[in-house]
Amino acid sequence: MQVRRKMIGGQECYEIVEAFHHRGKVEYRSVVPLGTDPDPEESLRKHQESLIDVTRALIRLQPLQDADPAIRRKCDTLASRLKDEQERIGLLIDAIERLDDADAGGDAAQPENEETPEAEKP
């Protein structure tokens, strides 16, 4: 696994990718986007801050949601964002651990082969 830089709309964006063999070529699969931060730990910190902000806003508005339909819709939106942030943080933590394991093992540059070679088939 590695961090890859991409240009999207003239802006640098980063993502953690894993390499794999497909039809004799090495291709990359995006595991989790990092946004504009090349450091996965910094991206994780920003997502955790966002999670705290969304949680605080939701706690502040929940007692008022029965009084106004607009506040109820806002609470529903915040609850959805809260769930999305939790999922993104989970993916990011898992990807960072796998990235660290790949760096420690020294096999980060060697993608795993998805197809079994003919010599190993029974």
C-alpha positions as CSV (number, residue, x, y, z in Angstrom):
1,M,0.0,0.0,0.0
2,Q,1.1,3.5,-0.7
3,V,-0.1,7.1,-0.7
4,R,-0.7,8.3,-4.3
5,R,-1.1,11.9,-5.5
6,K,-3.7,12.8,-8.1
7,M,-4.6,16.1,-9.8
8,I,-8.3,16.7,-9.8
9,G,-9.5,20.0,-11.3
10,G,-6.0,21.5,-11.0
11,Q,-5.8,20.6,-7.2
12,E,-3.6,18.0,-5.7
13,C,-5.5,15.3,-3.9
14,Y,-4.1,12.2,-2.1
15,E,-5.4,8.7,-1.5
16,I,-4.1,5.4,0.0
17,V,-4.0,2.8,-2.8
18,E,-3.1,-0.9,-3.0
19,A,-1.4,-2.5,-5.9
20,F,-2.6,-5.7,-7.6
21,H,-1.9,-7.6,-10.8
22,H,-4.6,-7.6,-13.5
23,R,-4.0,-9.1,-16.9
24,G,-0.3,-8.9,-16.5
25,K,-0.2,-5.3,-15.5
26,V,0.1,-3.7,-12.0
27,E,-3.0,-1.6,-11.3
28,Y,-4.0,0.4,-8.2
29,R,-7.2,0.3,-6.2
30,S,-8.2,3.3,-4.1
31,V,-8.6,2.2,-0.4
32,V,-9.5,5.6,1.1
33,P,-9.2,9.2,-0.1
34,L,-7.1,11.6,2.0
35,G,-8.2,14.8,0.5
36,T,-5.6,17.5,0.2
37,D,-3.4,16.1,3.0
38,P,-0.5,13.9,1.9
39,D,-0.2,12.6,5.5
40,P,-2.7,9.9,6.5
41,E,-2.4,10.8,10.2
42,E,-3.2,14.5,9.5
43,S,-6.2,13.4,7.5
44,L,-7.4,11.2,10.3
45,R,-7.0,14.0,12.8
46,K,-9.1,16.3,10.6
47,H,-11.8,13.7,10.3
48,Q,-11.9,13.1,14.1
49,E,-12.3,16.9,14.6
50,S,-15.1,16.9,12.1
51,L,-16.7,14.0,13.9
52,I,-16.6,15.9,17.2
53,D,-18.1,19.1,15.6
54,V,-21.0,17.1,14.0
55,T,-21.6,15.3,17.3
56,R,-21.8,18.6,19.2
57,A,-24.1,20.2,16.7
58,L,-26.4,17.1,16.8
59,I,-26.5,17.1,20.6
60,R,-27.3,20.8,20.6
61,L,-30.2,20.5,18.1
62,Q,-31.8,17.1,19.1
63,P,-33.9,18.6,22.0
64,L,-35.5,21.0,19.5
65,Q,-36.2,18.7,16.6
66,D,-39.9,18.1,17.6
67,A,-40.7,21.8,17.6
68,D,-39.7,22.5,14.0
69,P,-39.6,20.4,10.8
70,A,-36.6,22.3,9.6
71,I,-34.6,21.4,12.7
72,R,-35.7,17.8,12.3
73,R,-34.3,17.7,8.7
74,K,-31.1,19.3,10.0
75,C,-30.8,16.6,12.7
76,D,-31.4,13.9,10.1
77,T,-28.6,15.4,7.9
78,L,-26.3,15.7,10.8
79,A,-27.0,12.0,11.8
80,S,-26.2,10.9,8.3
81,R,-22.9,13.0,8.3
82,L,-22.1,11.5,11.7
83,K,-22.5,7.9,10.3
84,D,-20.4,8.8,7.2
85,E,-17.6,10.3,9.3
86,Q,-17.5,7.2,11.6
87,E,-17.3,4.9,8.5
88,R,-14.5,7.1,6.9
89,I,-12.5,7.1,10.2
90,G,-12.8,3.3,10.4
91,L,-11.6,2.9,6.9
92,L,-8.8,5.4,7.4
93,I,-7.6,3.7,10.6
94,D,-7.6,0.3,8.9
95,A,-5.7,1.7,5.9
96,I,-3.1,3.4,8.1
97,E,-2.5,0.2,10.0
98,R,-2.1,-1.7,6.7
99,L,0.2,1.0,5.3
100,D,2.4,0.8,8.5
101,D,2.4,-3.0,8.3
102,A,3.5,-2.9,4.6
103,D,6.2,-0.4,5.4
104,A,7.5,-2.5,8.3
105,G,7.4,-5.7,6.3
106,G,9.3,-4.2,3.3
107,D,6.9,-5.8,0.9
108,A,5.1,-2.5,0.0
109,A,6.4,-2.4,-3.5
110,Q,5.4,-6.0,-4.3
111,P,1.7,-6.3,-5.2
112,E,-0.1,-9.5,-4.5
113,N,-1.0,-11.6,-7.4
114,E,-4.7,-12.2,-7.7
115,E,-4.4,-15.2,-10.1
116,T,-2.8,-18.5,-9.2
117,P,0.0,-19.4,-11.6
118,E,-0.4,-22.5,-13.7
119,A,2.5,-24.3,-11.9
120,E,0.7,-24.0,-8.5
121,K,-2.7,-25.3,-9.7
122,P,-3.5,-28.9,-8.6
